């Protein structure tokens, strides 16, 4: 069987794989809870390295190719999601650690899986990659600042700690990937083919580990936590599409921005929560977030893929 086709099929099944791992972890937590502490941080670092390996300085020229769309997408990313996180936490009256966790993941940059989803949805992949890259880079400032702003006096937030953690687990691996891609192309070409599988493996381990560890709290919170996380991403996808369509009049770009806004880097949310908050429950919304945004985005990709011919 062709290796690339196998990788493609597994990548396309990513949401289903995460769902299965999450369900197994919910009933048999010990199968995944061993993956904790620094292992989660290292796992996210590997995922970010994989993103960096696929990027070149040429990719950032997308900013010059679609400056207005990139700017629009970033504004929506860092307004719609933080406000939605705060709103959902209030509406569903989440307990403080879960409310802070929801706001934290809402203030994270776009998810790396959004580029795959955009490709499947026949969206604008260059715009998607550019938005993910830029939103991730500016996250070192905006994620701590917005988390501090929207959590208010719910809990003490270590903004400097959030900044340092984001710098360590996001910027360093991505820069390392860019450097390797530029100066060690031979090694990079050998690594890149296995990175999608590696990323999926670590995402599943991170999500399943947090769900297993927070199983009792998920049961205790019941429908509130599930509904809040689901609503957060639903609002992100809907408003990301509506506002970008109203302002850009570009259907394909609007679909792409919707995916970018609706999908968060939940793995980063987990790592930041674990590293900067004493209560382990702060990480739980991020784990559930990864599952929901993947499922919603995959459904949208299937729908939009079928109608893409109208706009091509």
N, C-alpha and C positions, 0 to 999 in steps of 0.2 A: 504494500500500500504506500502511496506517495506520502512522504513525511510532511510536506507543507499542507497537503489536504487534510491530513490527520490533525495537525495543529489547528487549522482553520475550523474544523468541526468541533474540536474541544473548546476553542475560544468562543464560538457561537453558542455553545451550551453553557457558558459561564454562569448565567443566573440560575439555571437548573442545578448545577453542581453546588453552588453556594447554598441553595435551598435545601438540598439533600444533606449537606454537611451540618447545616443549622438544626435541622430536625433531629438528626442523629445525636448531636451534641445536647439538645434539649432533654432527650430521654436517657442518654448515656454520657453525662458531662466529663467523666474521667478520661474518655477517649481523646479529648481535646484540651482540657484545662491544664495539662502539662506544658502547653505552649503558652507561656506567660512571661511577665517581667521583661527582661532585656531581649528575649527571643522575639517578642512582638515588635520592639524597636528595630531590631536587625532585619526582621521580615519586611517591614515597611521600607527600610533603607534599600533592600534588594529590589523592591518594586520600583522605587524612585530611580535607582540606578538603571533599571531596564528602560524607563522612560528616557533618561538622559542618553543612553546608548543609541536610541532611535532618532535623536535630534541632531541637527547640524545648525550652524549659524545661519544657513540659508533659510531654515524653517522660520526664523524670526522675521524674515522679510515679509511674512504674511501680515505683519502690522502695517507695513507700507502698502501692501496690496489691498487690504480691507481695513483701513484705519478707523473709519466711522463705525463699521460693524463690530470691530474688536472693542472699541471704546464703549459702544452701546452694551455689548455683552458683559463686559466687566462691571459696568455700573449696575446692571440688572443682577449680576451674580452677588455683588456685595451690598445690595439693598433689599431685594426681594427675599432672599433666604434668611438673613438675620432677622428681618421684621417678621417673617413667617414663623421662625423658630420661637421668637418671643411671644407672638400671638398664640401659637398652638400650646405653648407651655401654660399660658394664662387661661385659655379656653378650657383645657382639659385638667386644669388645676393639678399639675404634676408635683410630686414631692420635690423639695429643693435640689437634691443631687441629680434627679432625672431631668428637671427643668434646666439646670445648668448644662447638663450633658447634651440636651437637645439644642440649646442655644449655641453651644460650642461647635457641634457638627454643622450647624447652619451657617456658622461664620468661617468654615473651612473653604479652601479653594475647590474648583471643579475636580471631579474624579477622573483618574487616568483611564478608566474603562469607557469614558464618554467618547473617546476617539474611535473605539471599536464599534460602539453603538451608532455613532454618526455614519460610519462607513456602511454598516448594515442598513441604515435608514436611507442611504443614498443622499446624505446631506453634504455639506461643504467641509470636507476633511481638513483642508488647509486652515480654514477658519477655526475649526474645532481644536486642532493641534496648537494653533497660535494662542487661542483663548486659554486652554489648559495650561500651557507653558507660562504665560504672563500672569494668570491668576495665581499660579503656584508660587512664582517668584515674589509677587507683592504680598503674598500671604504672611510673610515674616513680619510685616507691619500691621496689615489689616486684620488678620485673625485674632491676635492678642487684643488689639484696640477695640474691635467690635464686640468681642466676647466680654471685655470689661464694661463696655457701654451698655450692652443689653442685659447683662445679668444683674446690673444695679447693685443693690445691697443684699442680694440673696445669699451670697457667699463670697469670701475673700478670694480674689483672683490675682494670681502672681503673673502680671503682664510680662515682666522681664523673663520669668521662667518659660512662659509660653513662646516668647520671641526666641529664646535660646534653643528650645526644643525644636521649634519649626526650622530654624537655621540648620541644626544638626541633621535632622532626619529628612529634610527636603532639599535644601540648597546644596549641601556638600555632595550627596549622591548624584544629583543631576549634573552638577559641574564636573564631577569625576567622569560621568558617562560621556559628556560633551568632549572632554579632554581625550578620553580613550578613543572616541569616534574620530577625532581629528588627528591624533598622533600615533594611535595603534590600530589602524583599520583592519589589519589581518586578524588580530585577536578579537576585535569587535565583531567581525563577520562570523566568526565561529560561535560567539556567545549569543548573538541576537536571535537565531532560530529557536533556542530553548527558553528564551526569556518569557514569552507568553505563557507557557506551561508553568514556569517557575512563579510568575506573578499570580496566576490563578491559584496555585498551591498555597502560597503565603496568604493571599486574601481569604481563602477558605479557612485556613488555620487561625487567622486573626479573628475573623467573624465568629467561627464556631467556638473558639476559646472563650470569648467574651460572653456569648450567649449561654454557654455551659456554666460559667462562673456566676452569671447573673440570673440563672434559672429561677431561683426562689423569688427574686424581686420582680421578674417578669410575670410570674404567676400571681404574685401579690398585687401588682399594679393592674393586671388584667387588660381590659379593653382600652383603658385610658392611654397607656404607654404606646400600645400598638396603633391606636387611632391617631395619636399625636404625631408619631413618626410618619405614618402613611399620609396624613394631611400635610405635613411639612413638604414632602416631595411632590405631592399632587399640586399644591399651590405653586411650587417652583416651576414645574413643567408647564402648567397652565398660564401663569402670568409671564413666564419667560417667553412663551410663544405669542401671547396676546400683545404685550408691549412692544416686542421687537417687530411684529407684523404691522402694528399701527405706525411705528416710527420709521421702519425701513422699507415697507411695502414689498419685501423680498421673501417669498415663500420658503425657498430652500434655506436661506440664512436664518429665517425665523425658527424653522425646525431645528437647525443646528444649535442656535442659541438656547432654545428650550431645553435641549438635551444637556447642554453645558450648565445651565442654571439649575436644572432639576437634579443633577448627579453631583454629589459631594465626595470629597476625598475622605471617606469614612475611616479608612485605616489611619490617616493622620489624626482624626478626631480621637480614636482609641488611644494612640500613643500620647497625645497631648493630655488627655484625661488621666491616664495612668501616671504620667510623669509629674503632673502639676496639681493634682487634687488628691487629698487623703482618702476620700470616700471612693471605693472602687465602682460604685453604682453610676458615677458620672460617665463611665465608658460605655454603659449599656445601650443608650440611644444610638451611639455611633455604630455599634455592631448590628442592631436592627435596621439602621439606616442603610447599610450596605446591601442588605437583602432586599428591602423595598424599592430602593431606587433602581436596582438592577432589573427587578421584575417589571416595574412600570415602564422603564426605558425600553426593555426588550419588546414589550407589547406595542409601544409606540413605533418602534423600528419596523415591526412586522406590518403595521397598518400603513405607515408612510412609504415603506418600500413598494407596496402594491400600487400606490397612487403616484409614485415618483415620475412615471413616464409622462404624466400630464405637463410636467415642468421641465422636461429635458428635450 
